[in-house]
Amino acid sequence: MKASKIKKIILETHTNNNKEVFYNYVENNIKFINRKLYNKKILIIGAAGSIGSAFTKLITKYNLKEICIVDTNENKTTDLIRNIRFLYPETKTKFITYCCNINDNKIINVLKKTCFDYIYNFAALKHVRTESNISNIKQMIETNVLIINSLKKIISKNKSSNILMMSTDKAANPENIMGATKRWMEIKSRILLNNLNNIKCVRFGNIVLSDGSYSSYIFKQIINEQTFPVPFGIKRFFYSKVDAASICLIVSLFGKNKKIYFPNSKNKKTLEIKNIVEIILKKLKFKIKYTIDVKKSKVIFKKNLKNKIWTCVKSIPDTTGEKSEEIFYTKKEIISYDFNNLLAYSEIPEYSGNFQLNEKNLLKIMKSQNLTKTKFLTHLTRLIKTFSYVEKNKSLNNKF
């Protein structure tokens, strides 16, 4: 079977036949979007990533004056521009690319010379497995949280900017450090507000076939005819890249100020990953057989494959930060609805004096060369009151 056919099956199974309701909303409002974006200058941080690249391709169709891209990945940035030039050969939009870290003072000094009408931040360290050591945790905070300080230096004091920050459903009642840093980011984003600026956050579920995603991994394993693990008892929200990009676009242009937006979960429920995998393999005309050992699975895989049986490894959630099911909002958040009830939103919390004090103490200990994970977690729990972390002394990096 062709790779494109397998990708289509994986996408449709994750998203209930890929209806792309948010992209359809964009298409139905093209005239209004054109008016909003005509001759505007925008800054996209993390544009070469999965959602960032889908968003950049989506927004290029409008008559923008300038798109400024900042991303650390030179090759993916190059591929993105080539792709855009292929898709929109007639575009007159000026593209400027910087291959660097947005927190570098050199690029901050360059960017603050331009008054951007819209700023989109897609930069993130998004994997729970990344938080297994202090060095990675420090980088996660640098990327997910302290980028706010850089943006504050970049935005103009004399011209309004609409700023969109990408968050995650893991920020609601976070059980892992990554989710806690995103909740931290949501609250800290308040410092970007002034009389001219608007700030909005968007919480996402899992993006199908995004870089580093489980769906992308099983696609590669199926193409290469190899076994893969299947997590049992794990439920997630799933969205296509183009729908994720569409949500960002409509929220940035038409969303309310100081709000955290997320898909209305009344319209879409979480799906169990085990069930998704079994449906995908069934569509590919395979039965599924589970083993509990990767070595055994590899030994019997080829023999079973000849009999149209796909051998997978049963994976039980037993690692630190692995949440059985995600939610988009907590019971304490007051929820309202927007965009024909497609999206819901809550208020970005106040950046209070007590929060700032706990943040200051946490950032102070982060400078220590002898910082332990235990001490870090104590301070993070004081900062993020909804953070409920259970150390299981086992990382996703220790599993197949």
Order of alpha helices (4+ residues) and beta strands (2+ residues): alpha-alpha-alpha-beta-alpha-beta-alpha-beta-alpha-beta-alpha-alpha-beta-alpha-beta-beta-alpha-beta-beta-beta-alpha-beta-beta-alpha-beta-alpha-beta-beta-beta-alpha-alpha
